[in-house]
């Protein structure tokens, strides 16, 4: 999701995960220890009926295909359900979920999810949840509101940290303060536009209120919400659990407290723990700190079965006319297509899907516990058996058996659930130019009604309450009640990853990284763009998105897609712009090819890459048109979720030479270009550019490769890579670079089986020594009710000593100043500061009701940093938060990638680590003065959002 891990999300549709993909795409890294890991052995010792700290063991099940053992328990006094998944994985996870079933669209479960995290009995300081982000080494902290449950998960690799976070989460969920001022801040309130001036008009404010206004600028989200509401109209699914901005102001503080009392009770709770920490410690803490204080109740939160319709229904809805949509004049209609042929389901399609499941079971990422928690949540919420969901191998075996016994098994299911099912909804959606205007008018009427209902005394109280809230938000927080790790708890050194280098096909560098990849092979390659003519550059992202979807060699585009599903876990191509680690005016430009497969399919995968490189198809004009329209629509739909990223890319455009390319490839310029192409009546001129780009890009001239696989697979992998590289084209003669300043940057060489000369392993960097950064301010006018704001400042590259200080400062400013000013006081959904690898320091805000005043807040944040108004404890907390990111677990497939993609070696990372440890208060004040003070560094500004009278009058802004 778009902001940082601290963001609290609202999930439309309520089925977060709910699929094999969500679960299995995420197996964690330590597979070499799983099969006989002590965590599994301990779990298998539990006996049915055994009593442990108030809990009774109900079931113990080994699931060998996922290297885990599931232990199901129940709490004797309260009836709370508990599932522990023991697995030899150091990234341990806890979650608790409650069935939350609202019957109106005031957003009560969503506002409650925010408000319980604003202080509790044991931890009464405001916002312990956000404060713990800086007192912990958590790998994940969040909370989600789905349609019918609310989930609170966290994960960490540190046992003490786990106990600290568990204590905070238990107290937040079961014993929150739920203060009225917190409800006003997080949910909604009436407040003067300028809270200190009672002459300014009263307006609606509140974090969830603004979040939901932002959420429904996404037409896809609007559509899926309507789909659920209309398809299941008889109970909780007919309302919007996240809250309809027009209904949120109907929620009272009393209703919020009542909803907590009836829904956040152990009898309505499901606890989940995962990893290799001992279960007994978790049970003891949960029993003693929370469950002993409750008695069993009947929650009455069950959802009745939806009555089936006797005939299909139709519904039409309106949505915002997004100015970037591919074809805003056309109506969008949901449609269902069946994978049926005259003979039935194609056997290859079935095998491709089963192959996908096998890949997902073997591929490991670092957040398996989190994915597991999301995967089982929906089923468990409705009394389903979560352990049954985990037995994936059994399900595949059963499925194959059903097909064997009954060849028409799938056709019968389609007939039963689709063809002969009268409970069917046809939902269509069309854009309305005045949609946002109408919404604004309805909000204005609601506001008028609320304000007119206030007596003079109530108006006076509203003003006073606004001042009270500001005073509370401005008051320094005593966080001494909260538990915390110390910087001294952090390992001083990192483990180094062993890499081997070799030259393939005589001169192409290949990095080999032997890892416990569970029988998977991961292949990547980077091809330089240095020789590509400038006029073709803007079309590189489009080339990347279609090159694996147009057909190649003997395969048409349909056959190619099927081969990729049958033989690989995915093949993707993407633009690759990497700033140099020691020069702001140097960068690498290229294209990254990524893929993965089961080891038995490696020859097939490399054959597919050979065909894509040597014989790509560029003939299917109509198919190309469809791909372009899909790309345009995806880009357009992605803006409401990533608006702050688009603002930041634009704001940094003129600060470094790589910035312009970033905007061209990943910014609003790219969105506009694709929209323009999608609307062309004759698309041939664009299609003709693709073979020209191919000539410069799909050859081995300026290429480097990497392979991650098990040690046993390396010999075969190196042969396949060698064959691939020998088989692809080299250009007839070495082309001269179009941009003359290409410098060779030797990568640091680790010891390997073939220690190569540094000059042989180089990254081709573009350098522009005469580049002059300049300020630019851009306002993208979009029909949104909220803003996305970015301000970027040019600072220093990764290896510069000041980089570590700026990185700590960004975290410190976010936690101690910007979160309070932008989110709590300003009502934006999120905001903060970050430092990118490119040396760009970025201030941002997300779904923000303000824009110009947010820039003033950024300025005040810099002044606050220069004044040194922070304590040693604040610096300690900022360091903890940065190290939590630095030490986040890395999957076997990604080991060595920092070196391969970014040219950053383990030695450089260790040096950076030592610089982070050494950052002091003086360093922070120094870099704040040196780079963030007004006039010291070049900066860029950008806003995506509605019309703004202040910006409109200011000639220094470019309006787009």
C-alpha positions, 0 to 999 in steps of 0.5 A: 500500500502506498504510505508506510507500514504505519498506515491504517488501511480499509479493505473494500470487499472484505476478502483480503487474501482469500486465495492461494496467491495471497497465501503462498506467494509469500513463503519465508526464507529459511527453508533449509531448516524447515523440514526438521525444524525444532519449532515443528518438533515442539508443536507436534508434542502437544496432546489433544485436551492438554491445558496450557495457561487457560487454553485447551489444545483441540487439534494438532496437524502437520502440513508438510508441504508448507513445512508447518504444524498447526495447533488449534486451541480454545480459551476455557473461560471466554471461548476465544479461538486460537490458531498457532502455526509453528514454522522454522521462520524467524519473522514471527507474527501475531494477529487478533481479529474480531467479527465486525458487522455494521448495519449502516455506512457510518464507518463505525468499524473503520473509525473504531479501528483507528480510535482504539490505536489512540491510547489505552489503559496501560498505555494512555499516551496518545497514539501508542501504535504510531509511537511503537513504530519508533520503539520497535524493530517490527517488520510489519505493524498495521490494522485492517477493516474488511467488510465483516472483520477487523484484523490487527497484525504485527511481525518481528524477528526479536523475541523481546520486541514480540512481547512488547508489541503484543502487550501494546496490541492487547491493551489497545484492542481490549482496553482502549481509552476511546476518548471523545477528542480521539474520535473527533480527530480520527473519525469526523468533527465540525471545526472552523476552517481556521480553528483559531478564527471563529469567523471562518466557516465550519467544515467537516474534518477528520482522518477517516472522513478524508481517507474515504473521500480519497478512497472513492476517487478510485473508480475500481474501488467504487465499482467493487463496493457497489458490486458487493452492496447490490449482490448481497443486499440483505445484511452487513454487506449492503453497507460500506464498512469503511464509511460513506463520507456522506454518512460518516457525520451521522456516527456519534461517540456513544455509538462508537463505544457501544460497538466496541463493547459488543464486538471487541470481546474475547468471545468474538475474537480469533487469535493467531500466532506464527513462527518459531517463538514458543507458543506457551509464552504467547498463551501466558501473556494473552491469558494474563494481560487480557483474557482473565479480565473477561467472562464468556458472552454470546456475541450475536455477530453471526451473519445470516445466509443471503436469500437467493434471488429467483431471477437476475437483477440489473443496476447502473451506477455513475462514477467520476470522469477521470481525466486520464481514463482511456475512453471516458465516453464509453460505459464500463460493464462487468462481464464474466467469461468462461474458460470453456471450449466445445470439448470442455476445459483445456487440459493445458489450462488446468495444468497451468493453474496447478503448476501455478499452485506448485510454484506458489508453494515453493516460492518464498517471500519474507511475509508468509505469516502475514499472508497466512493470517490474511488468507484464513481470516475470511473463512475463519470469520464464518466458523470455517476450519482454517487448518483445512485451508492449509492442506493445499496438497490434499486439495490438489490431489482431491481435485485431480481425483474428481477430474479422473472419476468425472471428466465433466466435473468442471463443466458441472460446477460452471453449470451449477454456479454460473449458468443455472444460478439466478442470483446474478447481478449485471452492474454497469458503470458510466462516467459522469462529468459532474460526478464530483460536483454532485458529491461536493453539493451533497456534502455541502447540504449535509454540512449546512444541515449539521451547522443549522442544527447547532444552537449558539451555545453549541457553536461556541462549544464547537469552537472551544472543542477545536481549540482543545483538540489543537492544544492536545495535539500540540502537547508534548507526549510522555511516552515513558509508559511504552515498552521499547527496545534499545539501539544497543539491542541491534546487531553491529554487523550484517552477515555477508552474502557470498556471491560468485562472478563469471563471464558468460559468452566470453564477456557478459558478467553473470552473478551467481548467488547460491541460496536455499530456494526450495527448488526454484531458479530466479533469473534476471538480466539488465540491458543498457539503454545508453545507445537508444535514440532519445526520441524512442525513450518515452516509449520504453515503458510501453515496450516493457509492458507489451514485449512479453504479451505479443507472441514470440517465435512459434507462439502467438500471444495466447500460446505465449501466455500459456507457455509462460503459465505452464513453464514459469512463475512469471516473466516481466520486463520493466524500466531500470533507472538506478542513481549512482551511489557516489555521484548525484549527476550519474546514473544507470539507465536500462531495462530489467528482465525478471523471471522464476521457474521450477528447476525442471523448467529452466531450459523451457524458461530460457527458451522463451527468453531466447524467442522474446529476444530473437523473434518477438512479434509486432504484427497484431495491431488490434491486440496491441491496441487492447494492451495499450488501452488496458495499460492506460486504464491501469495507470489511470486507476492507480493515481488515487492510490499512488498520488503522493508518489506521482507528486514526488516524482514530478517534484524531483524531475529537475533536481538530478539528471536521472529525475527527468528520466524518472518522470518520463518513465514513471511519472504523470508524463508517462500517464499522459503519453499512454492516454494519448496513444490509447485515444489514437485512431491510427496506432500504427506509428507507435507500433512501428517504434517497437521493432526499432527499440528491440534492435537497441535493447534485445541484444547482449551488447550491454548486458549483465545477468544474475542467477539465484538457485540452490548450490546443486542447481548452479552448474545446470543454470550456468549452462542454460544462461551461457546457451541463452547468451550465445543464442541472442543477437549482438549488434553488427557494430558497436554503436556510439552512445547517443549521450557522450558522457558514459563512464565505466563504473567498476562494481565491487568484487566479492570473492568467488569461484572465478574472481574477475578483474574489476574492469571486466564487471562494469555498470555503464553509467551516464554522467552529466557533469555540467547538469544544473538543478533548478526549481519547478512547481507543478499543479496537476488539476485532477477532479479529486476532493483531496490533494497529494503533495510532494516537495523534493530537495537535492541532498547527497548520494548514498556513500556520502557521510551526511546520507546516514544523518539525513536518513535518520532525520527524515524518520525523526521529522516524520515521527515527532513533527510531521505525523502530528501536524499533517495527519492529526491536525491537518486531517490528511490520511498520511504524511512524512519525510523520506530519503531516497537512494538517489539522494532526494529528500522528500516531504509528502502528504497523502489524501490531504484536505490541504495543499498550500498550508502543507508546504508551510508545514514542511517549512516549519518541520525544517525549522524545527529540525534546525532548532534541535528540539529533540531529545536523545530518546527521540534520536534513539527511536528514529534509529530503531525505526531506520534499522527496522527497515535496514534489517528487514528480512530478505528472501532467498530469491532477493539475496545479492540483488542490492549488489546486482541491481544497485551496485551496493556491496555488503561492505558499503552496507556495513559502512552505512550501518556504522554511519547510522549508529554514529549519528548524533544530535549535532549531525542532525542539526548540521544536515538540517541547516546545510540542506533543508534551510530555505535557499540552501538546496534546490527543491521542486514542488508538486500537487495533484488535486482539485482547483486551488485559488492560491496556486491559480494566482501564483505565476511561479506554478506550472498548471497541467 
